[in-house]
Amino acid sequence: SEEEAPGPDVHYNLEGKLRFIQKHIFDLGMCFDKRKKVPWVLHVCSVPCKVPQYYLAGCCFPCCVSFNHREVLLNGRMYEEYMCCQGAYGKCYCNPCTRKIPHCCLIAEVICCTGCSIAGNRKYMNEKYMTEDSITEKIVLIAAAVLSFLGFFGAILGCWVNGVLNGQQEEHLAETEKQSTLRPFTRWKPTGENDLWQLWKCEPCCGKPCNVAD
């Protein structure tokens, strides 16, 4: 059954050369992953209209958003689990050196190949949250990777592509984890969140509200 289908932790129960490829060279999940998947919380085409704040952040600051997503997804396991583009385009290169300076390598990754970096985050989220890309999303994802290497012209077109992908992934994280990764304030009270502009709600380490508006 789909619920009992093997996952990447056991290399999809592959054997021989296929197992070696899955373990050391390239993820073969697109061919052998039979587990039940769910769609993303928000379709990629509806991102600009339904979550414009995430879309604009992903569009105007794609490198920063992609970097932040990877740090949040790996959650303190950068030295153990970081890979270039998180293995979306292969597992067999640059691991020994990147594991020693993962944060520096991630900075280079999001700047030099932003679209591929976003795809790496997406691959990790597909595994963690059991999401599945639609045909439209796969096309947009391929476009993001290609546009990363087309210079200034590609960067202009890539703004929309990076924006919708980053925005969709941020919305999924926000809905699943119950808090946006882009908001520097955490949920202190069950009655609501502290919005970025509501400085009078600031609550420092001492636990007492600042009340700067009083």
C-alpha positions in Angstrom: 0.0 0.0 0.0 1.0 3.6 -0.4 1.1 4.1 3.4 3.7 1.3 3.8 5.8 2.1 0.7 9.5 2.5 1.5 11.1 5.9 1.6 14.5 7.4 1.1 15.6 6.4 4.6 15.8 2.8 3.3 16.7 3.9 -0.2 13.2 2.7 -1.5 14.4 -0.9 -0.8 16.5 -0.7 -4.0 19.3 -3.2 -4.5 22.5 -3.5 -6.4 23.5 -0.6 -8.8 20.2 1.2 -8.3 20.8 1.3 -4.5 24.4 2.6 -5.0 23.1 5.4 -7.3 20.3 6.3 -4.9 22.7 6.4 -1.9 25.7 8.2 -3.5 24.9 9.8 -6.8 21.3 10.9 -7.4 17.9 10.6 -5.7 15.7 8.2 -7.7 12.6 9.0 -5.8 10.9 10.4 -9.0 10.9 6.8 -10.3 10.6 4.6 -7.2 8.8 6.7 -4.5 5.3 5.2 -4.3 4.3 6.9 -1.0 1.1 8.9 -0.9 1.8 12.6 -1.4 -0.4 15.7 -0.8 -0.5 19.0 -2.8 1.0 22.2 -1.6 -1.2 24.3 0.7 -1.4 27.0 -2.1 -1.1 26.5 -5.8 1.9 28.3 -7.3 -0.2 30.5 -9.6 -2.3 31.9 -6.8 0.7 33.0 -4.7 0.9 36.7 -5.9 -2.8 37.3 -5.1 -3.3 35.3 -2.0 0.0 35.9 -0.1 1.5 39.0 -1.8 3.7 39.6 1.2 5.5 36.3 0.7 5.5 36.7 -3.0 7.2 40.2 -2.8 9.8 38.9 -0.3 10.6 36.0 -2.5 10.6 38.1 -5.6 12.7 41.1 -4.3 15.0 39.2 -2.0 15.1 35.6 -3.4 18.6 34.9 -2.1 17.8 35.9 1.4 14.5 33.9 1.5 16.1 30.8 0.0 19.0 31.1 2.6 16.5 31.5 5.4 14.4 28.5 4.3 17.4 26.2 4.2 18.6 27.3 7.6 15.1 26.7 9.0 14.6 23.4 7.3 17.9 21.9 8.5 17.3 23.5 11.9 20.8 23.3 13.4 21.9 20.3 11.3 23.8 22.2 8.7 27.1 20.6 9.4 25.6 17.1 9.2 23.0 17.4 6.4 23.9 20.4 4.2 24.5 19.6 0.5 24.8 21.8 -2.5 21.2 22.5 -3.6 20.3 19.9 -1.0 21.1 17.1 -3.4 18.4 18.1 -6.0 20.9 17.8 -8.8 23.2 15.0 -7.4 24.8 13.9 -4.2 28.3 13.0 -5.4 30.1 16.4 -5.4 31.5 18.9 -2.9 30.1 17.2 0.2 33.4 16.7 2.1 34.4 20.4 1.9 30.9 21.9 2.2 30.3 20.1 5.4 33.1 22.0 7.0 31.8 25.5 6.0 28.2 24.9 5.1 27.0 28.5 5.9 29.6 30.0 3.5 28.7 27.5 0.8 25.0 28.2 1.2 25.7 31.9 0.7 27.6 31.2 -2.5 24.8 28.8 -3.6 21.9 31.2 -3.2 23.8 34.0 -4.9 25.3 32.1 -7.8 22.4 29.7 -8.6 19.3 31.1 -6.8 16.8 29.0 -8.8 18.7 25.8 -8.1 18.9 26.7 -4.4 15.1 27.2 -4.3 14.7 23.8 -6.0 16.9 22.2 -3.3 14.7 23.6 -0.5 11.7 22.3 -2.4 13.1 18.8 -2.7 13.7 18.8 1.1 10.2 20.0 1.8 8.8 17.4 -0.6 10.4 14.7 1.6 9.6 16.3 5.0 6.0 17.3 4.3 5.2 14.6 1.7 4.2 17.2 -0.9 4.0 16.6 -4.6 4.5 19.1 -7.4 1.8 19.5 -10.1 2.8 19.7 -13.8 2.6 23.5 -13.6 4.8 23.7 -10.6 7.4 21.4 -12.2 7.5 23.6 -15.3 8.0 26.7 -13.1 10.7 24.9 -11.1 12.6 24.0 -14.3 12.2 27.6 -15.5 13.7 28.9 -12.2 16.8 26.7 -12.6 17.3 27.7 -16.2 16.8 31.4 -15.7 19.5 31.4 -13.0 22.1 31.1 -15.7 20.8 33.6 -18.3 22.3 36.7 -16.9 20.4 40.0 -16.6 17.6 38.9 -18.9 17.1 35.8 -17.0 17.2 37.7 -13.7 14.3 39.9 -14.8 12.1 36.9 -15.8 13.3 35.0 -12.8 12.0 37.6 -10.4 8.4 36.3 -10.9 9.4 32.7 -10.9 11.5 33.0 -7.7 8.8 35.0 -6.1 6.0 32.4 -6.6 8.2 29.5 -5.6 9.6 31.1 -2.5 6.1 32.4 -1.7 4.5 29.0 -2.0 7.1 27.4 0.1 6.9 30.1 2.8 3.1 29.7 2.9 3.4 26.0 3.3 5.9 26.4 6.1 3.7 29.0 7.8 0.6 26.8 7.6 2.4 23.6 8.7 4.6 25.1 11.4 1.9 27.7 12.5 4.4 30.5 12.1 6.1 32.3 9.2 9.8 31.9 9.0 10.0 35.5 7.7 8.6 37.1 10.9 11.3 37.9 13.5 8.8 37.9 16.4 7.5 34.7 17.8 4.0 33.9 19.2 4.2 34.9 22.9 0.5 34.7 23.7 -2.2 32.3 22.6 -4.5 35.3 21.8 -2.5 36.3 18.7 0.9 37.1 17.1 3.1 40.1 17.5 3.2 41.9 14.2 6.4 43.4 13.0 5.2 47.0 13.3 3.6 46.6 16.7 6.7 47.6 18.7 4.6 48.3 21.8 4.0 44.6 22.1 7.7 43.9 22.3 8.5 41.4 25.1 12.2 40.9 25.9 13.9 38.1 27.7 12.8 39.5 31.1 9.2 38.5 30.2 7.8 42.0 30.8 6.2 44.0 28.0 8.2 47.1 27.0 5.1 49.3 26.6 7.0 51.9 24.6 3.8 53.5 23.5 2.8 54.5 27.1 
